[in-house]
Amino acid sequence: MAVAYAVYRTVAVEGSSVGTVVNRVLWDGVQPWTPGEGLAVVADPDCKWRIGSVYEVSE
């Protein structure tokens, strides 16, 4: 079953700070997938983090 994920920045770029959500994806977790360089994902089945919002990255 696919789960919604928020894709957020791990590196600040012009106009976008660390934690800014830049995309949302549905991923089944079975097929290999990576969000790309400078990005990370967090499971977000409740759609808490919309594109443009800021995910507070916990260290």
N, C-alpha and C positions, 0 to 999 in steps of 0.2 A: 504494500500500500504506500502510495506517495505521500510525503509530508511536505508542507510549505516551509521554506527556509528564507531568511533575510540575508542578503549578501551585503556586507559592509566593508568599508575601507580600513585597512590596518596601517596605511601610510597616507598622510595628508597630501593632497594635490591642490593646485590652484582652484579655489571655489568650493572645496570639499575637505572637511576635517576628518581626523581619525574617528571611526565609529559611524560615519554617515552611511545610511543604507542607500545603495545605488541600484539594487535589483531585488526581485523576489523570484524564487524558482520552486517548482515541485520536483522532488527527487525521491526516488524509491530506495536509495541507499544500497542498492544491489549493484548497479552499473557504476564503474569508476567515474568520478567527476571531480574536478577541482575548479574553484571559482576564478582562478587566475592570479597573477602576481599582484601583490599589494591588496588582496581581498581575502575575506574569510566569511564563513557562514555560521548562522545560529538557527537552530530549529525554532520555528515560529508558527505552530499550527493554529494559534488564536489570532494571527495577523496583528500582533502588538506593534510591530515595527514596520511602518509604511515607507515607501521610497521617499527619501528626503529627511526622514526622522534620524535621530542619532541614537545608536545602540551604545550603551555605556559598557565599554569593554572592561571586564574584570580580569585582573592579572593573576 
